[in-house]
Amino acid sequence: MRVNELEFQNKYLDLDDEFYDLTKATPLDEPYLISFNPKVAKLIDLDKTSGNDALFVELLNGTFVPKTAKTYAMCYAGHQFGNYAVRLGDGRAINFGSIKGWNLQTKGSGETFYSRSADGRSALPSSIREYLMSEAMHHLGVPTTRALGIIGSKTKLLRNGIEYGAIVMRMSPSWVRFGTFQYFAYFKKHEELKALADYVIAESYPHLKELEDKYFKLYSEVVNATAKLIASWQGLGFCHGVMNTDNMSIAGLTIDYGPFSMLDDFDFGFVCNSTDKAGRYSYAEQPNISYWNLTKLAVAFVPLVEKKRMERKLEEYGESIYPNAYLKVMRKKLGLELELDTDANLIEELICTLQDAQIDHTNFFRTLSHYDGEMMPLFELAMNPVVIESWLKLYDKRLLKESLTHVERQEQMLKTNPKYVLKNYMLQEAIDLAKRGDFSRVETLLYVAEHPFDELPEYEYLAVETPEGFKNVTLSCSS
């Protein structure tokens, strides 16, 4: 299928018109293609050569809108850094509709009804970061939005300095957020709230459609999906940076990549968002914030579900649902098949060890994936190898209880612990080159992002420890 043959469905527009505002993009000046993603194009049966079609740039820029598309911005509310905002909405994103279950949306397309005096634009740096990282997360096995393509332009934006505007076309199974439910609950629009729940069930949880008690089951599904998502973040060392309720997906996806980061040297309390002065969204706090956000979603669900039932579900989240999801992730990272009660203590000791060792998070687990009793390769990674030795002795004792051979365990761990993750200094190098019209590093990082567990000799330089001056740097929301 070519660009001019794209056929959209618009089921979201069957909802009450308060759910959205029909709007049009404001095109960028002198747009040009930065990157096209053929793997994502395949998801919607778009021809893999569409990046060579001038109409693709026009699609992203809003100067070509397929006849079946209806462009609109979505309405929602949300807690931002703990403070409730009555109405937020898509302030710089425009939706086209869905194809094969994927909702297409351009980010950076100009002002909408929900822009709140902002310009509705996305700068080149943040756009490249989202384009690459959303793809990296998918190939790391994390539920996430995807990215079809990115364009740049000559449109000047005022951020920390002068930047140029860019647009990413994002795709997601759902763009409904916790904050979408909060909006309609706040205004006591209970019929709209019920319609939204039915829409989400049809879009993301169709197996619930004919069940009794489907709204409680929907809430429970969101709780379970959120636990798995946050556990995957913690296992990879991913920091989201802006876990506002409007940035939390009802489908359990990683959405809205703002100032994010992969951990460099392990730092449990790392805060990647430079505007988060209180550390609300630190790496350590992500599980707690996910619980807090789910409590706010429960408040929004009260017109649909008995409050006490959701409170019990939330108790389970803290007591067992999230801890078990996290243990499952970490056991896999450590090559453990048996589920022993003592594993929680082993993993807790590991977190303390990583903190004290001053060691690269990704390199530690990748090197551990080759572990056969020889400790020196791990010692060489750490500033403080003594604490590594103490933990490895505990790990050795635990491995004796497993039936897997070293080789079998290593094979499994190498499929779990990536060799390559996209760190912020790498993304910055791609951004710096792109500003000079060189998009080769964007393509390189896209390729590496698609092969995180492979041995890629030509890209070995991207698997080394982060240079000292670039470790655990922070970024702002406009970065």
C-alpha positions in Angstrom: 0.0 0.0 0.0 1.3 3.4 -0.9 0.9 6.6 1.1 -2.0 7.9 -1.0 -3.8 4.6 -0.4 -3.8 4.7 3.4 -7.3 4.0 4.8 -8.1 5.0 8.3 -10.9 4.1 10.7 -12.1 6.7 13.3 -13.9 4.8 16.0 -12.8 7.3 18.6 -14.9 10.0 16.9 -18.0 7.9 17.6 -17.7 9.1 21.2 -19.2 12.4 22.4 -17.5 15.4 20.8 -16.2 16.5 24.2 -13.6 13.7 23.9 -11.8 15.5 21.1 -11.5 18.6 19.0 -11.4 18.4 15.2 -8.3 20.3 14.1 -5.8 20.7 11.3 -2.0 20.7 11.4 0.0 23.9 10.9 2.7 22.8 8.4 6.4 23.3 9.1 8.5 25.4 6.7 10.7 23.6 4.2 10.2 20.1 5.6 12.6 17.3 4.9 12.8 13.6 5.7 15.2 12.6 8.5 14.3 8.9 8.8 11.6 6.4 7.7 11.1 3.2 9.6 10.2 0.3 7.2 9.7 -2.2 10.1 7.0 -0.1 11.5 5.5 0.6 8.1 5.0 -3.1 7.7 2.6 -3.1 10.7 0.1 -1.1 8.7 1.0 -2.6 5.3 2.6 0.5 4.1 5.1 -0.1 1.3 8.7 -0.3 2.6 9.9 2.2 0.0 7.4 4.9 1.1 10.2 6.9 2.6 11.2 7.8 -0.9 7.7 9.1 -1.7 7.5 12.9 -1.3 3.9 12.3 -0.2 5.2 10.7 3.0 6.8 14.0 4.1 3.6 15.8 3.3 1.7 13.3 5.4 3.8 14.0 8.4 3.7 17.7 7.7 -0.1 17.8 7.4 -0.2 19.1 3.9 -1.5 15.7 2.7 -4.4 14.2 4.6 -5.9 11.0 3.3 -9.6 11.2 2.5 -10.4 8.6 5.2 -8.5 10.4 7.9 -10.2 12.8 10.4 -7.6 14.9 12.1 -8.3 15.7 15.8 -6.7 16.3 19.2 -7.8 14.2 22.2 -9.1 15.7 25.5 -7.8 14.5 28.9 -6.8 15.8 32.3 -4.0 14.7 34.7 -1.9 15.1 37.7 1.3 16.8 36.8 4.0 16.4 39.4 1.2 15.7 41.9 -0.9 18.7 41.0 -4.2 18.2 39.2 -4.8 20.0 36.0 -8.5 20.0 35.0 -7.9 19.9 31.3 -4.8 19.2 29.4 -5.3 17.3 26.1 -3.1 16.9 23.0 -1.4 20.2 23.0 1.0 19.4 20.1 -0.3 16.1 18.7 -2.8 15.4 16.0 -4.5 12.1 15.4 -5.4 10.7 12.0 -7.3 7.5 13.0 -6.3 3.9 13.1 -5.0 1.3 10.6 -4.9 -2.4 11.5 -5.3 -1.6 15.2 -2.6 1.1 15.2 -3.6 4.7 15.9 -1.4 7.1 14.0 -0.5 10.5 15.4 1.9 13.3 14.5 3.7 15.0 17.4 4.8 18.6 16.8 2.1 19.6 14.3 1.2 23.0 15.8 -1.3 24.5 18.1 -4.5 22.7 19.0 -7.5 23.6 21.2 -5.5 22.2 24.2 -2.2 23.9 23.6 -2.7 26.4 26.5 -0.7 29.2 24.9 2.2 26.9 23.8 3.3 26.7 20.2 2.3 23.1 19.7 5.7 22.3 18.2 8.4 19.7 19.0 12.1 20.6 18.6 14.5 18.5 16.6 16.4 17.2 19.6 13.4 15.8 21.6 11.9 14.4 18.4 15.0 12.4 17.5 15.2 11.2 21.0 11.6 9.9 21.0 11.9 8.5 17.5 14.9 6.3 18.4 14.0 5.4 22.0 10.5 4.2 21.3 11.9 1.8 18.8 14.7 0.8 21.2 12.2 0.0 23.9 10.1 -2.2 21.6 13.1 -4.3 20.6 14.1 -4.6 24.3 10.7 -6.2 24.8 9.0 -3.3 26.6 5.4 -2.4 25.7 5.6 1.0 23.9 4.4 3.3 21.2 6.2 3.0 17.9 7.6 5.5 15.4 7.0 5.4 11.7 9.1 8.4 10.6 10.5 11.8 11.5 10.9 15.0 9.5 12.8 18.2 10.2 12.3 21.7 8.9 13.5 25.3 8.8 10.8 26.5 11.3 12.6 28.2 14.2 11.4 27.5 17.8 12.4 29.3 20.9 13.4 26.8 23.6 16.5 27.1 25.8 17.9 28.7 22.6 16.8 28.6 19.0 15.9 25.1 17.8 14.2 23.9 14.6 10.8 22.2 14.5 10.4 18.5 13.8 7.5 16.1 13.6 7.4 12.4 14.6 4.7 10.1 13.4 3.9 7.9 16.3 1.8 4.7 16.3 0.1 3.1 19.3 -2.6 0.5 20.0 -4.2 3.1 22.2 -3.7 6.8 23.1 -6.1 6.7 26.0 -4.5 7.7 29.3 -5.3 7.6 33.0 -6.0 11.3 32.6 -8.7 10.6 30.0 -10.8 8.9 32.7 -9.9 11.6 35.2 -11.3 14.3 33.0 -14.8 12.8 32.7 -14.9 11.7 36.3 -14.0 15.2 37.5 -16.9 16.8 35.6 -19.2 13.9 36.8 -20.0 13.0 33.2 -20.7 9.4 34.1 -22.3 8.3 30.8 -19.2 9.5 28.9 -17.0 7.8 31.5 -18.9 4.5 30.8 -18.6 5.0 27.1 -14.9 5.6 27.5 -14.5 2.3 29.5 -16.4 0.4 26.8 -14.2 2.0 24.1 -11.0 1.0 26.0 -12.4 -2.6 26.4 -13.1 -2.9 22.7 -9.7 -1.4 21.7 -7.3 -2.9 24.3 -9.1 -5.6 26.3 -11.6 -7.2 24.0 -11.7 -10.4 26.0 -13.6 -8.5 28.7 -16.4 -7.3 26.4 -19.0 -10.0 27.2 -18.0 -10.6 30.8 -20.0 -9.7 33.8 -18.3 -7.2 36.1 -16.3 -6.0 33.1 -15.4 -2.6 34.6 -13.7 -4.0 37.7 -12.0 -6.5 35.4 -10.9 -3.6 33.2 -9.4 -1.8 36.2 -7.7 -5.0 37.3 -6.2 -5.5 33.9 -4.8 -2.0 33.9 -3.2 -2.6 37.3 -1.6 -5.8 36.1 -0.4 -4.3 32.9 1.1 -1.3 34.8 3.0 -3.6 37.1 4.6 -5.5 34.2 5.5 -2.3 32.5 7.2 -0.7 35.5 9.0 -3.9 36.4 10.4 -4.0 32.8 11.6 -0.4 33.2 13.3 -1.2 36.5 15.0 -4.3 35.1 16.4 -2.4 32.2 17.4 0.7 34.2 15.0 2.9 32.3 13.9 6.2 33.8 10.8 7.8 32.3 11.2 11.2 33.9 7.6 12.4 33.7 5.2 9.9 35.1 2.2 12.3 35.3 -1.2 10.6 35.1 -1.7 12.0 31.6 1.5 10.2 30.6 0.3 6.8 31.8 -1.2 4.5 29.2 -4.5 2.7 30.0 -3.1 -0.1 27.8 0.1 -0.5 29.8 2.4 1.1 27.2 5.4 3.4 27.5 4.2 6.7 26.1 5.3 10.3 25.8 9.1 10.1 25.9 10.2 13.4 27.4 13.4 13.7 29.5 14.1 10.0 29.8 17.3 8.1 30.4 18.9 4.7 30.6 21.0 4.4 33.7 24.8 4.7 33.2 26.5 4.0 36.4 23.9 2.5 38.7 22.3 5.1 40.9 19.1 4.1 42.6 18.0 7.6 43.3 18.9 9.0 39.8 16.5 11.8 38.6 16.8 12.3 34.8 14.5 15.3 34.6 16.3 18.5 35.5 13.0 20.2 36.4 12.1 17.5 38.9 13.8 19.2 41.8 12.1 17.0 44.5 13.0 13.8 42.8 9.4 12.7 42.5 10.1 10.7 39.3 13.5 9.2 40.2 14.4 5.7 39.2 13.8 4.5 42.7 10.3 6.1 43.0 8.9 4.7 39.7 7.2 1.7 41.4 5.7 3.9 44.1 4.5 6.6 41.6 2.9 3.9 39.5 0.9 2.9 42.6 0.0 6.5 43.3 -1.2 7.0 39.7 -3.3 3.8 40.0 -5.0 5.2 43.1 -5.9 8.3 41.1 -7.3 6.1 38.3 -9.3 4.3 40.9 -10.9 7.5 42.0 -11.9 8.1 38.4 -13.4 4.6 38.3 -15.6 5.0 41.4 -18.8 5.7 39.3 -18.2 2.4 37.6 -16.7 0.1 40.3 -17.2 -0.3 44.0 -14.4 1.7 45.7 -13.5 -1.0 48.3 -12.8 -3.6 45.6 -10.3 -1.3 43.9 -8.7 -0.6 47.2 -8.2 -4.3 47.7 -6.7 -4.6 44.2 -4.3 -1.7 45.1 -3.3 -3.5 48.3 -2.5 -6.5 46.1 -0.5 -4.3 43.8 1.8 -3.3 46.6 1.9 -6.6 48.4 2.3 -9.0 45.5 1.4 -7.9 42.0 4.2 -5.5 41.4 6.8 -7.3 43.6 6.1 -10.6 41.8 6.3 -8.9 38.4 9.7 -7.4 39.4 11.0 -10.7 40.8 10.0 -12.4 37.5 12.0 -9.8 35.5 15.0 -10.0 37.8 15.1 -13.8 38.0 15.2 -13.8 34.2 18.1 -11.3 34.2 20.0 -13.5 36.7 19.2 -16.8 34.8 17.2 -18.3 37.6 14.4 -20.7 36.7 13.4 -21.8 40.2 11.3 -19.4 42.3 12.7 -19.4 45.8 11.6 -17.3 48.7 15.2 -16.2 49.3 15.4 -14.6 45.8 14.0 -11.3 47.0 16.9 -11.0 49.5 19.4 -11.9 46.8 18.0 -9.2 44.5 17.9 -6.6 47.3 21.5 -7.4 48.0 22.3 -6.9 44.3 20.7 -3.5 44.2 22.8 -2.4 47.2 25.9 -3.9 45.6 25.4 -2.1 42.3 24.9 1.2 44.2 28.1 0.7 46.1 30.2 -0.7 43.2 29.8 2.4 41.0 29.3 0.2 37.9 27.6 0.5 34.6 24.1 -1.0 34.8 23.8 -2.5 31.3 27.5 -3.7 31.2 27.2 -5.4 34.5 24.2 -7.6 33.5 25.7 -8.3 30.1 29.0 -9.4 31.6 27.1 -11.4 34.2 25.4 -13.2 31.3 28.9 -14.7 30.5 29.7 -15.5 34.1 31.1 -19.0 34.7 32.7 -18.5 38.1 35.5 -16.2 36.9 35.0 -12.9 38.7 37.7 -10.7 37.2 35.6 -9.5 34.2 33.1 -8.1 36.6 35.7 -6.6 38.9 37.2 -4.7 36.0 33.9 -2.9 35.5 33.5 -1.6 39.0 35.1 1.3 40.9 34.6 -0.8 44.1 35.0 -4.5 43.2 35.1 -5.7 46.8 31.3 -5.5 47.1 30.9 -7.3 43.8 32.9 -10.3 45.1 30.6 -10.5 48.2 27.5 -10.6 46.2 28.9 -13.1 43.6 29.5 -15.6 46.4 25.8 -15.4 47.3 25.0 -15.8 43.6 27.2 -18.8 43.3 25.4 -20.5 46.2 22.0 -19.7 44.6 23.1 -21.1 41.2 23.9 -24.5 42.9 20.2 -25.0 43.4 19.5 -24.6 39.6 19.5 -27.5 37.2 20.7 -25.4 34.2 24.3 -25.8 33.1 26.5 -22.6 32.8 26.1 -22.7 29.0 22.3 -23.0 29.2 22.0 -20.2 31.7 24.3 -18.0 29.7 22.3 -18.5 26.5 19.1 -17.5 28.3 20.7 -14.4 30.0 22.2 -13.2 26.7 18.7 -13.1 25.2 17.5 -11.1 28.3 20.3 -8.7 29.1 21.0 -6.3 26.2 24.5 -5.5 25.0 23.2 -2.2 23.5 21.0 0.4 24.9 20.6 4.0 23.7 22.2 6.2 26.2 21.8 10.0 26.2 25.3 10.8 25.0 24.7 8.6 22.0 21.4 10.3 21.2 23.1 13.7 21.6 25.7 12.8 19.1 23.0 11.9 16.6 21.2 15.2 17.3 24.4 17.2 16.9 25.0 15.6 13.5 21.4 16.0 12.4 21.6 19.7 13.1 24.3 19.8 10.5 22.2 17.8 8.0 23.9 14.5 8.6 21.3 11.8 9.6 23.7 8.8 9.4 24.0 8.5 13.2 20.2 8.4 13.4 20.1 5.5 11.1 23.0 3.8 12.9 21.3 4.1 16.2 18.0 2.9 14.7 19.8 -0.2 13.5 21.5 -0.8 16.8 18.2 -0.3 18.6 16.7 -3.1 16.5 19.5 -5.5 17.6 20.1 -4.9 21.3 21.0 -8.5 22.1 23.2 -9.2 19.1 27.0 -9.1 18.8 27.7 -6.3 16.4 31.5 -6.0 16.0 31.3 -2.8 13.9 29.3 -1.1 16.7 31.4 -2.4 19.6 32.2 1.2 20.5 28.5 1.7 21.5 28.7 -1.0 24.1 31.4 0.5 26.2 31.0 2.4 29.5 29.6 5.9 29.1 32.4 8.5 29.0 32.9 10.0 32.5 31.6 13.5 31.7 28.4 12.2 30.2 27.3 9.8 33.0 23.7 10.2 34.4 23.2 13.6 32.9 19.8 15.3 33.4 17.6 16.8 30.7 14.7 19.2 30.7 11.3 18.8 29.2 12.4 20.8 26.1 15.6 18.7 25.6 
